[in-house]
């Protein structure tokens, strides 16, 4: 728990108790068409998706006098709203009996808005807003080496905004949202193989790499508050294996294993510590394993799962 001292020493502290109330809504509309181009199958999809989330966030001191672990005075009261609207289009064309192409494009616009309702004494109006947008393409090719074996490759770009929690506090300790945080943008490539046997066995193998600019990392964690910053370039690359095998009627085994190398590519400072290029990204396991034994009789489904990292 957050001790009383940081809460009483700063008029900007949001307290040690958080109360959240919120609601969420969204819609997804899409149009699809199947036809041909140059006598070969062509599928088109276009659509729009929108989401909106509203949160009423209040903060309280976690003490009253010498009594700890109780809800005390109000220290934060704000309405947070985040909404996004995406438009997308995708085309798939089988330009020969064994080759197919995939191309897609997405435009994303995300807006964060915070309305501060706790403006008391030295605690100023922390209201603010920030809008992010990006156009992200993707392209891929697939080759059917045999009826059971398919090879594929894909490239694309990604876009990830900060969350409201990451925008919540400024790294310089001043009031207001961290509106200087930028969205992380990535470039990725993947090659892989999919093998599906006639008896139901399946084996998928993929190699991947993703380079990110402006990844978010913790800048400081003081008095119960975490602040964030964009740290420059990072890279994630690795190998993923997935295997599926029917063992008996209604019984199936699923296995997956991932090896991941996640590294900082540009050195950066966190507090007074230099994080050198080549350092591992914190909180990202190098290996992950998953096993699932699934039994699906009639209308029921039972599963036993195990995970390790």
MOGI-V839382 format. One line per field, one symbol per residue. ss: DSSP state (H for helix, E for strand, C for the rest). phi: phi as a letter, one per 40 degrees, with the letter a starting at -180 (. if undefined). psi: psi as a letter, one per 40 degrees, with the letter a starting at -180 (. if undefined). Layout:
# MOGI-V839382
ss = ???
phi = ???
psi = ???
This chain:
# MOGI-V839382
ss = CCCHHHHHHCCCCCCCEEEEEEEEEEEEEEEEEEEEECCEEEEEEEEEEEEEEEEEEEEECCEECCEECCCCCEEEEEEEEEEEEEEEEEEEECCCCCEEEEEEEEEEEEEEEEEECCCECCECCCCEEEEEEEEEEEEEEEEEEECCEEEEEEEEEEEECCCHHHHCCCCCCCCCCCCCCCCEEEEEEEEEEEEECCCCCEEEEEEEEEEEECCEEEEEEECCEEEEEECCEEEEEEEEEEEEEEEECCEEEEEEEEEEEEEECCCEEECCEEECCCCECCCCCCEEEEEEEEECCCCCCEEEEEEEC
phi = .cccdccccbccccgbbbbbbaaaaaaababbabaabfgbcbbbbaaabababbbbbbbbcbabgccbgbcbccbaaabbbbabbbbaaabbbccadbbabbaaabbbbbbbabbcbbbbfcccccciaabbaabbcaaabbbccadbbbbaaababbabccccccccbcccgcchccccccccbbbbaababbbbccchcbbbbabaabbbbgccaccaabggbbbbacbhcbbbaibbbbbbacbacgbbbbbaabbbbbbcbbcabbfbbccccgccccgbccbbbababbbbcfcbababbabaa
psi = ihidddddeheeheiehhhhhiiiiiihhihihhaihfeihhhhhiahiiihhhhhhiiiifihbehifihbihehhihhhhiihhhiiihhhgeideiiihiihhhhhhhhhhhhegghbehaheiiihhiiihhiiiiiihgdidehhiiiiiiiihhiiidddediideeiiiigeehiihhihiihiihhhhideeihhhhihihhhhhfihihdighfehhiiihebhihhiahhhhhhhhdahehihhiihhhhhhihdhiihhbehhhiheiihiehidihihihhhhghbeihiihihii.
